[in-house]
Amino acid sequence: MKTSTTMRELLPDDVVEDILGHLPVKSLTRFRCVSKSCESIITDHTFVTKHLKLNLNQFESLMSTNANSGYLLYTTKDKNSSPSSKQLCTVFCNNDRTLTQVSRFEMPSFFDKCDIVGFCNGLFCLADYDLSHIIYLWNPSIRMFKKLLATIFTDKYARSVIGLAYNSQNNDFKILRLVSFLGGQEVEAEIYSLSTDSWRKVVISMESLRGYEPNFGTIADTDRTCIFLNGALHTVAITSRHHFILSFDINDESFREIMLPPNHLDGVPVNFAELAVFKGCLAVFVFVHGCRDILCHIWVMEEYGVAESWTRKYLVARNWVSGGYFFGCTDNGELLIKNSTGPVSIDPESQNQNILAIEDPDWMGFTANSMESLILLDGGK
C-alpha cells in the first residue's frame, strides 16, 4: 500500500524554510499551491520577515560591489486597455544609459484617484487626496493591498502630507500623516504601524532653535513631499513666522526642526521649492519662475542636520526646458523631469540631458533597490 510523503517528513522544517527563503517571490507564490504545508510556511509572519531580511542582505552585498545602476519606476496609462487603466512599470538603468524593462503591474481600478506617496522594500503607499483619510498599502508582486482608514476631518480646507518608511530596528513599516488646516490651527499628526495594524495620534513637540516660538505644532501649511533619509521622514512646514524642515525619526518617533538654507528664496522669483535626496544628502530644489536662463537652484546640506553646511551647489540652465514637472533625483544626482518633450534626466554638473525612452509618466521614482517582497501576504501582521 502506497502512502504519500510530505515535504516536512522528508526534510526538517528549518531546512525547508531555509530553502524557500532563498527563492524569488514569483516562485513562492506558485509553491503555495503545492501543498498545505508549503502554504502554511510561506504565509507565516516569521517566514515573511525572514525572506525580507534575506533580500535586504543580498541587496546590501550587491551595493557594496557598485555593480547596480538602479531602477526607474513609473506609472503610465495602459494604451491597450480602458482609458482609466494604469500600470506600474519598472526598468533597469544600464551603464550605456539604455533602459531594460523588468516588470509591469496593472494597478487596481480604484487606485485611479490615488497618488503614490511613498515606496520601499517592495511596498507602495497610495493616498486618495479627494478623501485624504483613505490610504492604501500595495504590494504589486503578490497582487495584494491593504486599505487603511485614517482620521476623518470635516474641514474641507484640510490638506495632508503622507510618508512611508521602513524601521529596520524592529522590522516594521510606518506611515506618518500630517494634516494642516486653513487659518493656522494646530496641525494633527498620526502614525500607522503595520506590525500592530493601528493608527495613533501623536503630539508634535520639539525645542525651538530660535527660542521665540514655543509651539511648533502651529503649522499653517505643509508641503506634500515627504522624503525618507537617515532614518527620518522630512517635509517643509510653515508657521506664521518662518519656514523650516520638519523631520520625524522613525525609530524613536521624535520630531525635530532642521533649518532651511538661509536666504535661499531671496531675490528669486520662485515657482516652487521642493525637498529631494541629492547624492545621499538632503537637498532643496528652488525652481525659478519667469527666468529665461535658469531652471532651478540646488541647495545641498553636506553634513546632515548641520545648518551651516547648506551650500548652493548648482544652477541648472533652462535653455532646453520649457516648464516641466520635477519627480526627484537618481542616486548619481540626475534630475528626473517631465517637460513638453516627455520624461528626461538632467546632469546638473555637465548640464547634459538624456531623453528617457519610456511612456509618458504621471509619476516617477528612482530606487537602487527594486526588490520584491512577501509583505502583506501574512495579512499585514
Buried (B, 14 or more C-beta within 10 A) or exposed (E): EEEEEEBBEEEEEEEBBEEBBEBEBEEBBEBBEEBEBBEEBBBBBEBBBBBBEBBBEEBEEBEEEEEBBBBBBBBBBBEEEEEEBBBBBBBBBEEEEEBEEBBEBBBBEEBEEBBBBBBBBBBBBBBBBEEBBBBBBBBBBBEBBBEBEBEEBEEEEBBBBBBBBBBEEEBBBBBBBBBBBEEBBBBBBBBBBBBEEEBEEBEBEEEEBEEEBEEBBBBBBBBBBBBBBBBBBBBBBBBEEBBBBBBBBBEEBEBBBBBBBEEBBEEBEEBEBBBBBBBEBBBBBBBBEEEEEBBBBBBBBBEBEEBEBBBEBBBBBBEEBEEBEBBBBBBBBBBBBBBEEBBBBBBBEEEEBEEBEBBEBBBBBBBBBBBBBBBBBBEBE
